[in-house]
Amino acid sequence: MKQKMETSVRVNGHGNSRQKALADALSSIQRTVLKNTDNILLRIEPKDITVISAKVKTTTERFLFLFLPRKREYFSVVLDVSLDITLLNVKEITFTDE
């Protein structure tokens, strides 16, 4: 009924800072795993994280195209995360009629 399995997922995230980009990628792990299974997840443990790509896009904004230049940064990251998943197999549970 309770099973353990190992899997790997690729997630991406983006944000205005490095922390927000990584947090966005890591928070999407659960959604990605839930899409791939119809069982109930009990625990998701990341074993290893590999950075596939980490990019920063810098743009300069100016007020009235001339005054007060400021640099804006936009970070994006793609990660491969290997996971240990503990799940409850719903198909093995037998239900009885009352």
N, CA, C and O atoms as a printed pandas DataFrame, in Angstrom:
     atom_number atom_name residue_name chain_id  residue_number  x_coord  y_coord  z_coord
0              1         N          MET        A               1    0.832   -1.183    0.000
1              2        CA          MET        A               1    0.000    0.000    0.000
2              3         C          MET        A               1    0.880    1.251    0.000
3              4         O          MET        A               1    0.703    2.138   -0.836
4              5         N          LYS        A               2    1.813    1.320    0.924
5              6        CA          LYS        A               2    2.744    2.445    0.965
6              7         C          LYS        A               2    3.957    2.077    0.122
7              8         O          LYS        A               2    4.555    1.018    0.312
8              9         N          GLN        A               3    4.314    2.947   -0.801
9             10        CA          GLN        A               3    5.411    2.662   -1.717
10            11         C          GLN        A               3    6.412    3.802   -1.708
11            12         O          GLN        A               3    6.074    4.958   -1.453
12            13         N          LYS        A               4    7.660    3.439   -1.996
13            14        CA          LYS        A               4    8.703    4.442   -2.193
14            15         C          LYS        A               4    9.164    4.341   -3.632
15            16         O          LYS        A               4    9.285    3.248   -4.185
16            17         N          MET        A               5    9.418    5.482   -4.225
17            18        CA          MET        A               5    9.954    5.482   -5.582
18            19         C          MET        A               5   10.876    6.671   -5.766
19            20         O          MET        A               5   10.771    7.683   -5.074
20            21         N          GLU        A               6   11.775    6.520   -6.714
21            22        CA          GLU        A               6   12.706    7.589   -7.048
22            23         C          GLU        A               6   12.343    8.110   -8.430
23            24         O          GLU        A               6   12.033    7.342   -9.340
24            25         N          THR        A               7   12.386    9.413   -8.564
25            26        CA          THR        A               7   12.074   10.027   -9.849
26            27         C          THR        A               7   12.876   11.315   -9.995
27            28         O          THR        A               7   13.490   11.797   -9.043
28            29         N          SER        A               8   12.855   11.848  -11.183
29            30        CA          SER        A               8   13.534   13.106  -11.463
30            31         C          SER        A               8   12.575   14.003  -12.233
31            32         O          SER        A               8   11.894   13.549  -13.152
32            33         N          VAL        A               9   12.523   15.262  -11.860
33            34        CA          VAL        A               9   11.657   16.221  -12.538
34            35         C          VAL        A               9   12.476   17.437  -12.953
35            36         O          VAL        A               9   13.477   17.775  -12.322
36            37         N          ARG        A              10   12.036   18.083  -14.015
37            38        CA          ARG        A              10   12.658   19.330  -14.470
38            39         C          ARG        A              10   11.678   20.460  -14.202
39            40         O          ARG        A              10   10.543   20.438  -14.677
40            41         N          VAL        A              11   12.127   21.445  -13.439
41            42        CA          VAL        A              11   11.282   22.580  -13.083
42            43         C          VAL        A              11   11.997   23.867  -13.468
43            44         O          VAL        A              11   13.223   23.908  -13.565
44            45         N          ASN        A              12   11.212   24.916  -13.686
45            46        CA          ASN        A              12   11.795   26.219  -13.985
46            47         C          ASN        A              12   11.114   27.278  -13.138
47            48         O          ASN        A              12    9.972   27.118  -12.708
48            49         N          GLY        A              13   11.834   28.358  -12.910
49            50        CA          GLY        A              13   11.304   29.457  -12.126
50            51         C          GLY        A              13   11.888   30.767  -12.596
51            52         O          GLY        A              13   12.926   30.799  -13.257
52            53         N          HIS        A              14   11.214   31.844  -12.251
53            54        CA          HIS        A              14   11.689   33.167  -12.645
54            55         C          HIS        A              14   11.243   34.169  -11.595
55            56         O          HIS        A              14   10.286   33.940  -10.855
56            57         N          GLY        A              15   11.963   35.291  -11.546
57            58        CA          GLY        A              15   11.615   36.326  -10.585
58            59         C          GLY        A              15   12.558   37.506  -10.673
59            60         O          GLY        A              15   13.472   37.537  -11.496
60            61         N          ASN        A              16   12.316   38.484   -9.801
61            62        CA          ASN        A              16   13.112   39.714   -9.808
62            63         C          ASN        A              16   14.421   39.576   -9.048
63            64         O          ASN        A              16   15.277   40.456   -9.131
64            65         N          SER        A              17   14.589   38.483   -8.305
65            66        CA          SER        A              17   15.845   38.238   -7.598
66            67         C          SER        A              17   16.200   36.763   -7.730
67            68         O          SER        A              17   15.382   35.950   -8.163
68            69         N          ARG        A              18   17.426   36.429   -7.352
69            70        CA          ARG        A              18   17.867   35.038   -7.437
70            71         C          ARG        A              18   17.058   34.146   -6.507
71            72         O          ARG        A              18   16.689   33.026   -6.861
72            73         N          GLN        A              19   16.786   34.665   -5.304
73            74        CA          GLN        A              19   16.027   33.892   -4.325
74            75         C          GLN        A              19   14.609   33.619   -4.817
75            76         O          GLN        A              19   14.094   32.514   -4.648
76            77         N          LYS        A              20   13.976   34.623   -5.425
77            78        CA          LYS        A              20   12.610   34.437   -5.921
78            79         C          LYS        A              20   12.570   33.446   -7.075
79            80         O          LYS        A              20   11.625   32.664   -7.182
80            81         N          ALA        A              21   13.576   33.466   -7.937
81            82        CA          ALA        A              21   13.619   32.527   -9.056
82            83         C          ALA        A              21   13.784   31.095   -8.552
83            84         O          ALA        A              21   13.100   30.189   -9.027
84            85         N          LEU        A              22   14.687   30.887   -7.593
85            86        CA          LEU        A              22   14.880   29.545   -7.042
86            87         C          LEU        A              22   13.670   29.089   -6.245
87            88         O          LEU        A              22   13.276   27.926   -6.333
88            89         N          ALA        A              23   13.076   29.984   -5.470
89            90        CA          ALA        A              23   11.889   29.625   -4.693
90            91         C          ALA        A              23   10.725   29.266   -5.612
91            92         O          ALA        A              23    9.959   28.350   -5.310
92            93         N          ASP        A              24   10.586   29.969   -6.719
93            94        CA          ASP        A              24    9.527   29.669   -7.679
94            95         C          ASP        A              24    9.734   28.287   -8.298
95            96         O          ASP        A              24    8.780   27.528   -8.470
96            97         N          ALA        A              25   10.984   27.966   -8.629
97            98        CA          ALA        A              25   11.274   26.650   -9.208
98            99         C          ALA        A              25   11.027   25.540   -8.193
99           100         O          ALA        A              25   10.424   24.521   -8.529
100          101         N          LEU        A              26   11.482   25.722   -6.965
101          102        CA          LEU        A              26   11.328   24.672   -5.956
102          103         C          LEU        A              26    9.874   24.491   -5.529
103          104         O          LEU        A              26    9.466   23.385   -5.176
104          105         N          SER        A              27    9.100   25.557   -5.558
105          106        CA          SER        A              27    7.696   25.421   -5.167
106          107         C          SER        A              27    6.864   24.724   -6.243
107          108         O          SER        A              27    5.760   24.256   -5.962
108          109         N          SER        A              28    7.374   24.652   -7.453
109          110        CA          SER        A              28    6.623   23.983   -8.518
110          111         C          SER        A              28    6.910   22.484   -8.591
111          112         O          SER        A              28    6.350   21.799   -9.448
112          113         N          ILE        A              29    7.766   21.960   -7.718
113          114        CA          ILE        A              29    8.073   20.529   -7.720
114          115         C          ILE        A              29    6.826   19.716   -7.401
115          116         O          ILE        A              29    6.536   18.738   -8.091
116          117         N          GLN        A              30    6.089   20.103   -6.372
117          118        CA          GLN        A              30    4.916   19.334   -5.962
118          119         C          GLN        A              30    3.856   19.306   -7.063
119          120         O          GLN        A              30    3.265   18.258   -7.322
120          121         N          ARG        A              31    3.613   20.437   -7.708
121          122        CA          ARG        A              31    2.637   20.470   -8.805
122          123         C          ARG        A              31    3.052   19.546   -9.945
123          124         O          ARG        A              31    2.216   18.856  -10.528
124          125         N          THR        A              32    4.346   19.536  -10.259
125          126        CA          THR        A              32    4.840   18.703  -11.347
126          127         C          THR        A              32    4.691   17.219  -11.018
127          128         O          THR        A              32    4.302   16.431  -11.880
128          129         N          VAL        A              33    4.994   16.836   -9.786
129          130        CA          VAL        A              33    4.876   15.434   -9.392
130          131         C          VAL        A              33    3.408   15.013   -9.359
131          132         O          VAL        A              33    3.079   13.897   -9.762
132          133         N          LEU        A              34    2.529   15.884   -8.888
133          134        CA          LEU        A              34    1.105   15.551   -8.823
134          135         C          LEU        A              34    0.488   15.351  -10.207
135          136         O          LEU        A              34   -0.452   14.569  -10.354
136          137         N          LYS        A              35    1.002   16.044  -11.219
137          138        CA          LYS        A              35    0.495   15.871  -12.582
138          139         C          LYS        A              35    0.798   14.475  -13.116
139          140         O          LYS        A              35    0.037   13.932  -13.916
140          141         N          ASN        A              36    1.921   13.893  -12.667
141          142        CA          ASN        A              36    2.384   12.626  -13.225
142          143         C          ASN        A              36    1.830   11.397  -12.516
143          144         O          ASN        A              36    2.065   10.282  -12.981
144          145         N          THR        A              37    1.107   11.551  -11.416
145          146        CA          THR        A              37    0.619   10.393  -10.674
146          147         C          THR        A              37   -0.818   10.619  -10.222
147          148         O          THR        A              37   -1.272   11.753  -10.073
148          149         N          ASP        A              38   -1.519    9.511  -10.008
149          150        CA          ASP        A              38   -2.876    9.609   -9.483
150          151         C          ASP        A              38   -2.959    9.068   -8.058
151          152         O          ASP        A              38   -4.051    8.904   -7.515
152          153         N          ASN        A              39   -1.813    8.794   -7.459
153          154        CA          ASN        A              39   -1.756    8.318   -6.084
154          155         C          ASN        A              39   -1.667    9.493   -5.116
155          156         O          ASN        A              39   -1.512   10.643   -5.526
156          157         N          ILE        A              40   -1.767    9.182   -3.828
157          158        CA          ILE        A              40   -1.676   10.216   -2.800
158          159         C          ILE        A              40   -0.227   10.317   -2.342
159          160         O          ILE        A              40    0.370    9.320   -1.935
160          161         N          LEU        A              41    0.334   11.510   -2.407
161          162        CA          LEU        A              41    1.721   11.718   -2.007
162          163         C          LEU        A              41    1.800   11.947   -0.505
163          164         O          LEU        A              41    1.106   12.803    0.043
164          165         N          LEU        A              42    2.653   11.171    0.152
165          166        CA          LEU        A              42    2.856   11.340    1.582
166          167         C          LEU        A              42    4.084   12.190    1.875
167          168         O          LEU        A              42    4.072   13.013    2.790
168          169         N          ARG        A              43    5.145   11.989    1.096
169          170        CA          ARG        A              43    6.385   12.731    1.338
170          171         C          ARG        A              43    7.153   12.897    0.029
171          172         O          ARG        A              43    7.238   11.973   -0.780
172          173         N          ILE        A              44    7.708   14.087   -0.160
173          174        CA          ILE        A              44    8.586   14.366   -1.295
174          175         C          ILE        A              44    9.898   14.886   -0.722
175          176         O          ILE        A              44    9.931   15.937   -0.082
176          177         N          GLU        A              45   10.984   14.142   -0.955
177          178        CA          GLU        A              45   12.297   14.541   -0.450
178          179         C          GLU        A              45   13.250   14.757   -1.617
179          180         O          GLU        A              45   13.506   13.825   -2.380
180          181         N          PRO        A              46   13.776   15.961   -1.771
181          182        CA          PRO        A              46   14.777   16.171   -2.822
182          183         C          PRO        A              46   16.112   15.543   -2.417
183          184         O          PRO        A              46   16.594   15.757   -1.304
184          185         N          LYS        A              47   16.705   14.767   -3.329
185          186        CA          LYS        A              47   18.004   14.150   -3.071
186          187         C          LYS        A              47   19.130   14.988   -3.652
187          188         O          LYS        A              47   20.148   15.226   -3.003
188          189         N          ASP        A              48   18.930   15.431   -4.885
189          190        CA          ASP        A              48   19.986   16.163   -5.569
190          191         C          ASP        A              48   19.351   17.202   -6.483
191          192         O          ASP        A              48   18.296   16.968   -7.074
192          193         N          ILE        A              49   20.007   18.350   -6.588
193          194        CA          ILE        A              49   19.534   19.431   -7.452
194          195         C          ILE        A              49   20.660   19.791   -8.410
195          196         O          ILE        A              49   21.780   20.083   -7.990
196          197         N          THR        A              50   20.348   19.766   -9.705
197          198        CA          THR        A              50   21.314   20.124  -10.731
198          199         C          THR        A              50   20.784   21.333  -11.492
199          200         O          THR        A              50   19.642   21.338  -11.953
200          201         N          VAL        A              51   21.623   22.352  -11.617
201          202        CA          VAL        A              51   21.231   23.554  -12.352
202          203         C          VAL        A              51   21.502   23.316  -13.834
203          204         O          VAL        A              51   22.645   23.103  -14.236
204          205         N          ILE        A              52   20.454   23.355  -14.635
205          206        CA          ILE        A              52   20.582   23.187  -16.082
206          207         C          ILE        A              52   20.932   24.521  -16.728
207          208         O          ILE        A              52   21.855   24.596  -17.539
208          209         N          SER        A              53   20.205   25.565  -16.376
209          210        CA          SER        A              53   20.536   26.899  -16.873
210          211         C          SER        A              53   20.107   27.937  -15.847
211          212         O          SER        A              53   19.086   27.790  -15.175
212          213         N          ALA        A              54   20.900   28.972  -15.744
213          214        CA          ALA        A              54   20.601   30.108  -14.873
214          215         C          ALA        A              54   20.940   31.364  -15.667
215          216         O          ALA        A              54   22.099   31.605  -16.003
216          217         N          LYS        A              55   19.923   32.154  -15.960
217          218        CA          LYS        A              55   20.116   33.329  -16.813
218          219         C          LYS        A              55   19.634   34.579  -16.098
219          220         O          LYS        A              55   18.700   34.539  -15.297
220          221         N          VAL        A              56   20.289   35.687  -16.406
221          222        CA          VAL        A              56   19.854   36.983  -15.912
222          223         C          VAL        A              56   19.717   37.915  -17.114
223          224         O          VAL        A              56   20.588   37.961  -17.984
224          225         N          LYS        A              57   18.625   38.645  -17.145
225          226        CA          LYS        A              57   18.386   39.611  -18.216
226          227         C          LYS        A              57   18.369   40.994  -17.570
227          228         O          LYS        A              57   17.548   41.265  -16.694
228          229         N          THR        A              58   19.267   41.857  -17.999
229          230        CA          THR        A              58   19.388   43.196  -17.439
230          231         C          THR        A              58   18.906   44.215  -18.457
231          232         O          THR        A              58   19.351   44.228  -19.605
232          233         N          THR        A              59   17.986   45.068  -18.019
233          234        CA          THR        A              59   17.498   46.145  -18.873
234          235         C          THR        A              59   17.680   47.467  -18.138
235          236         O          THR        A              59   17.633   47.519  -16.909
236          237         N          THR        A              60   17.887   48.519  -18.897
237          238        CA          THR        A              60   18.027   49.853  -18.326
238          239         C          THR        A              60   16.783   50.660  -18.659
239          240         O          THR        A              60   16.439   50.851  -19.826
240          241         N          GLU        A              61   16.123   51.127  -17.622
241          242        CA          GLU        A              61   14.935   51.961  -17.801
242          243         C          GLU        A              61   15.312   53.408  -17.535
243          244         O          GLU        A              61   16.127   53.701  -16.660
244          245         N          ARG        A              62   14.712   54.304  -18.296
245          246        CA          ARG        A              62   14.969   55.735  -18.118
246          247         C          ARG        A              62   13.646   56.483  -18.086
247          248         O          ARG        A              62   12.692   56.124  -18.776
248          249         N          PHE        A              63   13.611   57.519  -17.279
249          250        CA          PHE        A              63   12.447   58.381  -17.200
250          251         C          PHE        A              63   12.514   59.376  -18.350
251          252         O          PHE        A              63   13.515   60.078  -18.497
252          253         N          LEU        A              64   11.482   59.449  -19.155
253          254        CA          LEU        A              64   11.415   60.308  -20.349
254          255         C          LEU        A              64   12.583   60.041  -21.297
255          256         O          LEU        A              64   13.086   60.962  -21.940
256          257         N          PHE        A              65   13.016   58.777  -21.383
257          258        CA          PHE        A              65   14.064   58.299  -22.278
258          259         C          PHE        A              65   15.426   58.945  -22.043
259          260         O          PHE        A              65   16.336   58.748  -22.849
260          261         N          LEU        A              66   15.596   59.708  -20.968
261          262        CA          LEU        A              66   16.860   60.402  -20.761
262          263         C          LEU        A              66   17.265   60.443  -19.296
263          264         O          LEU        A              66   18.435   60.233  -18.977
264          265         N          PHE        A              67   16.331   60.705  -18.408
265          266        CA          PHE        A              67   16.657   60.971  -17.014
266          267         C          PHE        A              67   16.556   59.711  -16.151
267          268         O          PHE        A              67   15.848   58.758  -16.478
268          269         N          LEU        A              68   17.270   59.744  -15.069
269          270        CA          LEU        A              68   17.212   58.738  -14.009
270          271         C          LEU        A              68   17.284   57.293  -14.512
271          272         O          LEU        A              68   16.317   56.541  -14.389
272          273         N          PRO        A              69   18.425   56.911  -15.074
273          274        CA          PRO        A              69   18.522   55.514  -15.526
274          275         C          PRO        A              69   18.605   54.559  -14.328
275          276         O          PRO        A              69   19.247   54.861  -13.322
276          277         N          ARG        A              70   17.949   53.414  -14.455
277          278        CA          ARG        A              70   18.075   52.370  -13.438
278          279         C          ARG        A              70   18.087   51.020  -14.138
279          280         O          ARG        A              70   17.450   50.823  -15.173
280          281         N          LYS        A              71   18.825   50.106  -13.545
281          282        CA          LYS        A              71   18.948   48.772  -14.124
282          283         C          LYS        A              71   17.977   47.828  -13.436
283          284         O          LYS        A              71   17.916   47.766  -12.208
284          285         N          ARG        A              72   17.224   47.099  -14.235
285          286        CA          ARG        A              72   16.293   46.088  -13.731
286          287         C          ARG        A              72   16.829   44.728  -14.141
287          288         O          ARG        A              72   17.267   44.539  -15.276
288          289         N          GLU        A              73   16.793   43.790  -13.220
289          290        CA          GLU        A              73   17.268   42.441  -13.501
290          291         C          GLU        A              73   16.112   41.459  -13.400
291          292         O          GLU        A              73   15.236   41.593  -12.544
292          293         N          TYR        A              74   16.122   40.479  -14.277
293          294        CA          TYR        A              74   15.102   39.436  -14.315
294          295         C          TYR        A              74   15.838   38.100  -14.383
295          296         O          TYR        A              74   16.568   37.835  -15.338
296          297         N          PHE        A              75   15.644   37.274  -13.382
297          298        CA          PHE        A              75   16.362   36.013  -13.268
298          299         C          PHE        A              75   15.459   34.852  -13.680
299          300         O          PHE        A              75   14.264   34.847  -13.384
300          301         N          SER        A              76   16.040   33.874  -14.362
301          302        CA          SER        A              76   15.319   32.642  -14.682
302          303         C          SER        A              76   16.269   31.467  -14.470
303          304         O          SER        A              76   17.470   31.563  -14.726
304          305         N          VAL        A              77   15.704   30.355  -13.995
305          306        CA          VAL        A              77   16.512   29.187  -13.678
306          307         C          VAL        A              77   15.744   27.925  -14.073
307          308         O          VAL        A              77   14.523   27.856  -13.935
308          309         N          VAL        A              78   16.481   26.931  -14.566
309          310        CA          VAL        A              78   15.925   25.614  -14.885
310          311         C          VAL        A              78   16.713   24.592  -14.072
311          312         O          VAL        A              78   17.942   24.558  -14.127
312          313         N          LEU        A              79   15.991   23.756  -13.313
313          314        CA          LEU        A              79   16.621   22.793  -12.415
314          315         C          LEU        A              79   16.162   21.378  -12.738
315          316         O          LEU        A              79   15.008   21.159  -13.108
316          317         N          ASP        A              80   17.071   20.421  -12.595
317          318        CA          ASP        A              80   16.723   19.002  -12.559
318          319         C          ASP        A              80   16.817   18.572  -11.105
319          320         O          ASP        A              80   17.871   18.697  -10.481
320          321         N          VAL        A              81   15.719   18.067  -10.568
321          322        CA          VAL        A              81   15.668   17.675   -9.164
322          323         C          VAL        A              81   15.373   16.186   -9.102
323          324         O          VAL        A              81   14.365   15.724   -9.635
324          325         N          SER        A              82   16.265   15.428   -8.443
325          326        CA          SER        A              82   15.979   14.011   -8.224
326          327         C          SER        A              82   15.332   13.874   -6.854
327          328         O          SER        A              82   15.776   14.475   -5.877
328          329         N          LEU        A              83   14.267   13.066   -6.801
329          330        CA          LEU        A              83   13.407   13.013   -5.626
330          331         C          LEU        A              83   13.237   11.594   -5.122
331          332         O          LEU        A              83   13.260   10.639   -5.899
332          333         N          ASP        A              84   13.065   11.461   -3.805
333          334        CA          ASP        A              84   12.544   10.251   -3.174
334          335         C          ASP        A              84   11.103   10.552   -2.814
335          336         O          ASP        A              84   10.829   11.498   -2.076
336          337         N          ILE        A              85   10.182    9.755   -3.330
337          338        CA          ILE        A              85    8.759   10.000   -3.103
338          339         C          ILE        A              85    8.175    8.821   -2.337
339          340         O          ILE        A              85    8.378    7.664   -2.705
340          341         N          THR        A              86    7.450    9.126   -1.271
341          342        CA          THR        A              86    6.675    8.124   -0.551
342          343         C          THR        A              86    5.217    8.389   -0.874
343          344         O          THR        A              86    4.713    9.494   -0.672
344          345         N          LEU        A              87    4.541    7.357   -1.381
345          346        CA          LEU        A              87    3.157    7.558   -1.800
346          347         C          LEU        A              87    2.273    6.427   -1.310
347          348         O          LEU        A              87    2.742    5.346   -0.954
348          349         N          LEU        A              88    0.998    6.709   -1.305
349          350        CA          LEU        A              88   -0.027    5.751   -0.913
350          351         C          LEU        A              88   -0.762    5.336   -2.180
351          352         O          LEU        A              88   -1.396    6.158   -2.841
352          353         N          ASN        A              89   -0.668    4.040   -2.514
353          354        CA          ASN        A              89   -1.283    3.544   -3.736
354          355         C          ASN        A              89   -2.778    3.369   -3.515
355          356         O          ASN        A              89   -3.198    2.510   -2.740
356          357         N          VAL        A              90   -3.568    4.169   -4.181
357          358        CA          VAL        A              90   -5.016    4.175   -4.005
358          359         C          VAL        A              90   -5.643    2.908   -4.592
359          360         O          VAL        A              90   -6.669    2.444   -4.095
360          361         N          LYS        A              91   -5.050    2.352   -5.625
361          362        CA          LYS        A              91   -5.621    1.178   -6.287
362          363         C          LYS        A              91   -5.573   -0.068   -5.406
363          364         O          LYS        A              91   -6.352   -0.998   -5.615
364          365         N          GLU        A              92   -4.676   -0.102   -4.430
365          366        CA          GLU        A              92   -4.560   -1.267   -3.561
366          367         C          GLU        A              92   -5.524   -1.230   -2.381
367          368         O          GLU        A              92   -5.627   -2.215   -1.650
368          369         N          ILE        A              93   -6.218   -0.145   -2.181
369          370        CA          ILE        A              93   -7.164   -0.034   -1.074
370          371         C          ILE        A              93   -8.495   -0.630   -1.526
371          372         O          ILE        A              93   -9.038   -0.254   -2.565
372          373         N          THR        A              94   -9.008   -1.559   -0.734
373          374        CA          THR        A              94  -10.291   -2.174   -1.074
374          375         C          THR        A              94  -11.391   -1.523   -0.256
375          376         O          THR        A              94  -11.277   -1.379    0.961
376          377         N          PHE        A              95  -12.437   -1.141   -0.926
377          378        CA          PHE        A              95  -13.595   -0.534   -0.285
378          379         C          PHE        A              95  -14.722   -1.562   -0.248
379          380         O          PHE        A              95  -14.912   -2.323   -1.198
380          381         N          THR        A              96  -15.463   -1.578    0.850
381          382        CA          THR        A              96  -16.573   -2.522    0.987
382          383         C          THR        A              96  -17.890   -1.769    0.994
383          384         O          THR        A              96  -17.964   -0.615    1.416
384          385         N          ASP        A              97  -18.918   -2.436    0.524
385          386        CA          ASP        A              97  -20.263   -1.859    0.529
386          387         C          ASP        A              97  -20.887   -2.000    1.910
387          388         O          ASP        A              97  -20.620   -2.967    2.624
388          389         N          GLU        A              98  -21.693   -1.061    2.271
389          390        CA          GLU        A              98  -22.398   -1.118    3.556
390          391         C          GLU        A              98  -23.828   -1.530    3.357
391          392         O          GLU        A              98  -24.581   -1.634    4.326
